């Protein structure tokens, strides 16, 4: 296939996926109509089937396409923590950005959709979790391990520490909106408060006793 034709094919495929995403998010897998997808993409139904053999392949492609979002979270984690000189401050900033990214309404709708279809597509749900959320946890665990090597954290199991940090951060708001629907039940001030509380609890459990928290060091310096 010539490069120009290959480029047109990729653009058309992306056009169909962009049109199909809101259809699946709004109607679920069973309720999604390929006719509606074709209409929103401004292509014929035959063109949709030329790029995707059936609705299942289109649905799978859309879900797995979103796992690339994790690359942004991975870069966020590494940038926030690898050169940290003020762990409390940098963990707080990471917590706010991490929570903000995962509380976006489109991300929450996608999460609900994957969960709703987990019995129908167990392999897809497992792959989405492994390639998405689990990779963020692995990146966070590696960052925590490096912080422990620098004496800024006290831990024996970086993977468990990463699970605890994310659990402290997400348990309250994400569980609520999973059942309530939408994603605007929390204000920025609410998310800020939850982020600060999660970081404080995490550092009480894992903060290095020898170095103390950043707030304690600042208070001592000002004394």
N, C-alpha and C positions, 0 to 999 in steps of 0.2 A: 504494500500500500504506500502511495506517495506521501511525503510529509504533509503536504497541504491537505490531502484527503484525510489523512490520519488526524490532523488538527480539527477538521470539520466534524469528524466522527466523535472526537472527545468532547467538543463543544456541545454537540447535539445530545450526547449522553448526559452531560452535566445539566443541560437545559431540562431534560426530562426528570432527572433526579430532583432538581430544585422545585419543579412543579409538583412532584409526587410527595415530597416531604410533608407539606401541610395537610395533604389529603389523608395520609396515614395517621398523622398526629391528631387530626380532628375526628376521623371516623374509625380508627383502629384498622387492623389487618382485614378482618372479615367485611367491614363496611366500606373499605376503600374500593373505588371503581376505576378501572383502567380507562374507561371513557372519560371520566372527569380528569384524570391525569393527562390524557391526550389533549383535552380541551384547554387546560391551564397551560400546558407546554406549547400550545399552538402548533401541534403536529397531528398527523393522522394516527389512528390506533395502530395501523400497520407499522408505522415508524417506531412506535413504542416497542412493539414486539420484535422489531428488527434489532433493537439494542438490548432488550431484556426478554428472555424466552417466555417468562410468565410472571405473574404477580409476586410469587415467592422470591424469585431472583431479584426483582426490583426492590422489594422490601429489604432483603438481606443486604443489598448494595447500599441502600440508604443508611441502615443502622451501622454497618461496619465503617462507612465513610466518616461517621462522627467520632470514631476512636482517634482520629488524627488531632482532635482537640487536646488530647492529653499531652501532646508535645509542648503546647503552650504552658500547661501546668508544670511539666517537668522543668522547663527553662525557668519558670518562676521560682520553683523550689531551689534550684541550684544557685540562681542569681541572688536570692534572698539570704541564703545560709552559708555558702562556701567561704565567703570572706568576712563573715560577721564578726564585728568587734563589740556589738551590743546585742546580745542574744535575745533579751526580752523585747527590745524594740523591733528587731528584725523578724522574730517569730510572730509578733503582733501584726506586722505589716503583711507577712505571708498569710496569716490566718484570715485577715480581712479580705485579701484578694482571692484566696482559695474559696472562702465562703461565698463571696460575691459571684464568682464564676459558676459555682454549682447551684446557686439559688436563682439563676436566670430562668425566666418562665419557659423558654424553649428547651433548656436542658432538663428542667423538671418534667415537662410533657414527654420528652423522649424517654426519660427514666421510667415514667409510668407505662409507656407503651412497651418497652422491653420487658418489664415485669409482667404486664398483662398477657404478653404472648410467650412467656417463658415455657409454659407447658407445651404449647404448639411447636415452638422452635427452641428446644433446650440447648442445642449446640450453638445457636446464634447468641442466646443469652450468655452462655458461658464464655464464648469468644469475646463478646462485647465487654464483659467484666474484666477478662484477663488482659485484653489489649488496651483497655481504657483505664478504669479505676485502679486495677491492680498494678499497672505500670507506674502510676503516680505514687502508690504506696511504696513500691520498690525504690523509686527515686528518692522519696522522702527518707526511707530507712537508710539508704546509702549516705545521704547528707547527715543524718543523725549519727551514723557511725563515725564519720569524719569529725563531727563536733565532739564526740566522745574522745577521739584520739587527741584532740586539742585540749582536753580537760574541761570543756564547757558543758558537757552533759555527763551524767553518771548512769550508765545502763549496761546490761549484759546482753540484751536482745533488741537490736535496732528495729527489726521487723515488728515486734510487739509494741515497741514505743511508738512507731509510726501509726499502728492501728489505734493505739490509745489517743494520740494527738488528734487524728481525724475523727475518732468517735466522740471525743469531748467537743469538737467543733461542730459536727454535723447532726448529732443525735437529736437535739431539740428542734431546730428549725426544719430540717429535711423531713423528719418523721411527721411533723405536723402538716406540712404542705402536701405530702404524699396523700394524706387522707382528706384534706380540706379542698384540694384543687387550687388552681391558680398559682401565684408565687409572690403576690404583693401583700401578704399578711404581716410582713416584717419591714419596718422602716430601716433606713441606714443606721439610725441610732440604736435600734434593736440589735442589728447585726454587729455593730461595733461593741456593744456591751457583751454579747455572746462570745465574740472573738477574744476580748480581754479576759473574760472568765475562763475560757478554755486554756489560754496561754498560762494564766496564773496557776491553774490546777496542774497543768503539765509540768511546769517548772518546780512546783512543790514536790512532785513525784520524781522528776528526773534531773532537776537542776544540780550542778556540781556543788557540793557542800563547800569545797575549798574556794570557789570563786563567788558564790552567792548570786543573787539576781542582779540585773543591771541597776534596778532601783536602789538596792541596798548599797551598791558601789557608789552610785551618785550621791546618796545621802551621806555616806562616810566622807566623800571628798569635800562636801560642802560644810561638814561639821567643823 
